């Protein structure tokens, strides 16, 4: 998920996507620890998605305060 498509989402949807991404990251970490992870690059992709979502959420918070 890239920045422009994330920016179009409402706040409630962003929060849900963040929760889903964090759950997926947890699952991927468990798979990596047990040696069953088939796509290690997915961990990096999910972490980047989480960072993008958090960035958009923080930008919106800062914009509301001004």
OpenMM code with the backbone's topology and positions (N, CA, C; nanometers):
from openmm import Vec3, app, unit

residues = "UNK UNK UNK UNK UNK UNK UNK UNK UNK UNK UNK UNK UNK UNK UNK UNK UNK UNK UNK UNK UNK UNK UNK UNK UNK UNK UNK UNK UNK UNK UNK UNK UNK UNK UNK UNK UNK UNK UNK UNK UNK UNK UNK UNK UNK UNK UNK UNK UNK UNK UNK UNK UNK UNK UNK UNK UNK UNK UNK UNK UNK UNK UNK UNK UNK UNK".split()
positions = [
    Vec3(0.0847, -0.1167, 0.0000),
    Vec3(0.0000, 0.0000, 0.0000),
    Vec3(0.0898, 0.1237, 0.0000),
    Vec3(0.0678, 0.2110, -0.0946),
    Vec3(0.1519, 0.3286, -0.1103),
    Vec3(0.0863, 0.4514, -0.0484),
    Vec3(0.1649, 0.5568, -0.0339),
    Vec3(0.1227, 0.6792, 0.0316),
    Vec3(-0.0040, 0.7428, -0.0218),
    Vec3(-0.0145, 0.7659, -0.1530),
    Vec3(-0.1352, 0.8330, -0.2033),
    Vec3(-0.2635, 0.7571, -0.1726),
    Vec3(-0.2620, 0.6253, -0.1809),
    Vec3(-0.3838, 0.5499, -0.1514),
    Vec3(-0.4135, 0.5499, -0.0009),
    Vec3(-0.3116, 0.5567, 0.0812),
    Vec3(-0.3320, 0.5626, 0.2261),
    Vec3(-0.3916, 0.6968, 0.2657),
    Vec3(-0.3461, 0.8037, 0.2036),
    Vec3(-0.3930, 0.9378, 0.2377),
    Vec3(-0.5413, 0.9580, 0.2082),
    Vec3(-0.5973, 0.8791, 0.1182),
    Vec3(-0.7378, 0.8930, 0.0821),
    Vec3(-0.8317, 0.8249, 0.1807),
    Vec3(-0.7788, 0.7399, 0.2675),
    Vec3(-0.8616, 0.6642, 0.3603),
    Vec3(-0.9062, 0.7504, 0.4780),
    Vec3(-1.0275, 0.7264, 0.5288),
    Vec3(-1.0715, 0.7970, 0.6503),
    Vec3(-0.9960, 0.7458, 0.7731),
    Vec3(-1.0039, 0.8208, 0.8808),
    Vec3(-0.9303, 0.7875, 1.0034),
    Vec3(-0.9656, 0.6499, 1.0581),
    Vec3(-1.0937, 0.6141, 1.0558),
    Vec3(-1.1356, 0.4850, 1.1100),
    Vec3(-1.0750, 0.3700, 1.0289),
    Vec3(-1.0716, 0.3864, 0.8980),
    Vec3(-1.0140, 0.2820, 0.8130),
    Vec3(-0.8628, 0.2716, 0.8344),
    Vec3(-0.7981, 0.3856, 0.8551),
    Vec3(-0.6538, 0.3838, 0.8838),
    Vec3(-0.6254, 0.3065, 1.0119),
    Vec3(-0.7053, 0.3310, 1.1137),
    Vec3(-0.6857, 0.2618, 1.2415),
    Vec3(-0.7045, 0.1113, 1.2248),
    Vec3(-0.8041, 0.0715, 1.1456),
    Vec3(-0.8282, -0.0708, 1.1230),
    Vec3(-0.7136, -0.1333, 1.0444),
    Vec3(-0.6657, -0.0648, 0.9419),
    Vec3(-0.5545, -0.1181, 0.8626),
    Vec3(-0.4272, -0.1279, 0.9466),
    Vec3(-0.4073, -0.0320, 1.0360),
    Vec3(-0.2913, -0.0362, 1.1247),
    Vec3(-0.2995, -0.1585, 1.2155),
    Vec3(-0.4155, -0.1822, 1.2723),
    Vec3(-0.4337, -0.2980, 1.3596),
    Vec3(-0.4105, -0.4277, 1.2818),
    Vec3(-0.4645, -0.4361, 1.1615),
    Vec3(-0.4462, -0.5566, 1.0797),
    Vec3(-0.2988, -0.5783, 1.0450),
    Vec3(-0.2289, -0.4707, 1.0117),
    Vec3(-0.0871, -0.4827, 0.9760),
    Vec3(-0.0042, -0.5264, 1.0958),
    Vec3(-0.0366, -0.4742, 1.2124),
    Vec3(0.0371, -0.5143, 1.3327),
    Vec3(0.0124, -0.6617, 1.3659),
    Vec3(-0.1098, -0.7081, 1.3456),
    Vec3(-0.1394, -0.8499, 1.3683),
    Vec3(-0.0639, -0.9370, 1.2684),
    Vec3(-0.0588, -0.8920, 1.1431),
    Vec3(0.0146, -0.9695, 1.0421),
    Vec3(0.1637, -0.9737, 1.0753),
    Vec3(0.2187, -0.8609, 1.1210),
    Vec3(0.3594, -0.8573, 1.1579),
    Vec3(0.3882, -0.9537, 1.2727),
    Vec3(0.2993, -0.9577, 1.3699),
    Vec3(0.3156, -1.0501, 1.4812),
    Vec3(0.3165, -1.1944, 1.4307),
    Vec3(0.2243, -1.2253, 1.3420),
    Vec3(0.2165, -1.3594, 1.2850),
    Vec3(0.3438, -1.3937, 1.2075),
    Vec3(0.3934, -1.2994, 1.1304),
    Vec3(0.5155, -1.3229, 1.0539),
    Vec3(0.6352, -1.3449, 1.1452),
    Vec3(0.6404, -1.2720, 1.2547),
    Vec3(0.7503, -1.2908, 1.3498),
    Vec3(0.7453, -1.4292, 1.4138),
    Vec3(0.6255, -1.4765, 1.4435),
    Vec3(0.6112, -1.6113, 1.4982),
    Vec3(0.6568, -1.7156, 1.3964),
    Vec3(0.6184, -1.6953, 1.2714),
    Vec3(0.6598, -1.7881, 1.1663),
    Vec3(0.8115, -1.7883, 1.1508),
    Vec3(0.8719, -1.6704, 1.1588),
    Vec3(1.0176, -1.6620, 1.1453),
    Vec3(1.0853, -1.7339, 1.2615),
    Vec3(1.0319, -1.7189, 1.3818),
    Vec3(1.0923, -1.7819, 1.4988),
    Vec3(1.0810, -1.9343, 1.4930),
    Vec3(0.9728, -1.9827, 1.4331),
    Vec3(0.9549, -2.1274, 1.4250),
    Vec3(1.0169, -2.1872, 1.2995),
    Vec3(1.0727, -2.1020, 1.2133),
    Vec3(1.1387, -2.1502, 1.0933),
    Vec3(1.0446, -2.1805, 0.9786),
    Vec3(0.9213, -2.1330, 0.9841),
    Vec3(0.8222, -2.1627, 0.8804),
    Vec3(0.7932, -2.0443, 0.7890),
    Vec3(0.8705, -1.9391, 0.7992),
    Vec3(0.8477, -1.8200, 0.7173),
    Vec3(0.8950, -1.8468, 0.5746),
    Vec3(0.8048, -1.8336, 0.4785),
    Vec3(0.8395, -1.8627, 0.3396),
    Vec3(0.8851, -1.7387, 0.2633),
    Vec3(0.8392, -1.6209, 0.3048),
    Vec3(0.8745, -1.4987, 0.2336),
    Vec3(0.9272, -1.3944, 0.3332),
    Vec3(1.0561, -1.3926, 0.3596),
    Vec3(1.1109, -1.2994, 0.4580),
    Vec3(1.0942, -1.1520, 0.4182),
    Vec3(1.0818, -1.1243, 0.2905),
    Vec3(1.0648, -0.9859, 0.2457),
    Vec3(0.9299, -0.9296, 0.2891),
    Vec3(0.8354, -1.0160, 0.3186),
    Vec3(0.7028, -0.9701, 0.3608),
    Vec3(0.7112, -0.8966, 0.4948),
    Vec3(0.8025, -0.9362, 0.5813),
    Vec3(0.8206, -0.8694, 0.7109),
    Vec3(0.8576, -0.7231, 0.6877),
    Vec3(0.9495, -0.6997, 0.5974),
    Vec3(0.9922, -0.5635, 0.5662),
    Vec3(0.8769, -0.4836, 0.5062),
    Vec3(0.8017, -0.5444, 0.4160),
    Vec3(0.6902, -0.4754, 0.3512),
    Vec3(0.5828, -0.4353, 0.4519),
    Vec3(0.5532, -0.5231, 0.5463),
    Vec3(0.4513, -0.4929, 0.6473),
    Vec3(0.5009, -0.3816, 0.7406),
    Vec3(0.6284, -0.3856, 0.7764),
    Vec3(0.6832, -0.2798, 0.8614),
    Vec3(0.6756, -0.1441, 0.7904),
    Vec3(0.7027, -0.1420, 0.6605),
    Vec3(0.6943, -0.0180, 0.5844),
    Vec3(0.5508, 0.0317, 0.5761),
    Vec3(0.4564, -0.0592, 0.5606),
    Vec3(0.3152, -0.0212, 0.5576),
    Vec3(0.2739, 0.0405, 0.6903),
    Vec3(0.3169, -0.0192, 0.7998),
    Vec3(0.2861, 0.0354, 0.9323),
    Vec3(0.3432, 0.1765, 0.9449),
    Vec3(0.4657, 0.1945, 0.9008),
    Vec3(0.5291, 0.3266, 0.9087),
    Vec3(0.4532, 0.4292, 0.8247),
    Vec3(0.4085, 0.3895, 0.7065),
    Vec3(0.3330, 0.4814, 0.6206),
    Vec3(0.2016, 0.5228, 0.6859),
    Vec3(0.1310, 0.4258, 0.7440),
    Vec3(0.0039, 0.4554, 0.8096),
    Vec3(0.0257, 0.5491, 0.9277),
    Vec3(0.1261, 0.5203, 1.0097),
    Vec3(0.1543, 0.6061, 1.1250),
    Vec3(0.1935, 0.7467, 1.0814),
    Vec3(0.2664, 0.7588, 0.9714),
    Vec3(0.3060, 0.8899, 0.9207),
    Vec3(0.1837, 0.9713, 0.8816),
    Vec3(0.0912, 0.9104, 0.8099),
    Vec3(-0.0305, 0.9812, 0.7681),
    Vec3(-0.1128, 1.0207, 0.8899),
    Vec3(-0.1235, 0.9314, 0.9870),
    Vec3(-0.2006, 0.9624, 1.1071),
    Vec3(-0.1385, 1.0800, 1.1826),
    Vec3(-0.0066, 1.0831, 1.1928),
    Vec3(0.0602, 1.1926, 1.2629),
    Vec3(0.0475, 1.3236, 1.1863),
    Vec3(0.0552, 1.3168, 1.0537),
    Vec3(0.0375, 1.4382, 0.9742),
    Vec3(-0.1003, 1.4971, 0.9970),
    Vec3(-0.2001, 1.4131, 1.0039),
    Vec3(-0.3366, 1.4614, 1.0284),
    Vec3(-0.3500, 1.5221, 1.1674),
    Vec3(-0.2863, 1.4613, 1.2658),
    Vec3(-0.2911, 1.5168, 1.4019),
    Vec3(-0.2254, 1.6528, 1.4075),
    Vec3(-0.1116, 1.6655, 1.3445),
    Vec3(-0.0405, 1.7945, 1.3446),
    Vec3(-0.1195, 1.9004, 1.2707),
    Vec3(-0.1871, 1.8629, 1.1665),
    Vec3(-0.2669, 1.9570, 1.0906),
    Vec3(-0.3871, 2.0062, 1.1682),
    Vec3(-0.4427, 1.9236, 1.2541),
    Vec3(-0.5586, 1.9617, 1.3338),
    Vec3(-0.5209, 2.0576, 1.4464),
    Vec3(-0.4005, 2.0470, 1.4955),
    Vec3(-0.3562, 2.1316, 1.6084),
    Vec3(-0.3269, 2.2736, 1.5659),
    Vec3(-0.2912, 2.2936, 1.4429),
    Vec3(-0.2511, 2.4265, 1.3986),
    Vec3(-0.3669, 2.5180, 1.3748),
] * unit.nanometer
topology = app.Topology()
chain = topology.addChain("A")
for resn in residues:
    res = topology.addResidue(resn, chain)
    for name in ("N", "CA", "C"):
        topology.addAtom(name, app.Element.getBySymbol(name[0]), res)
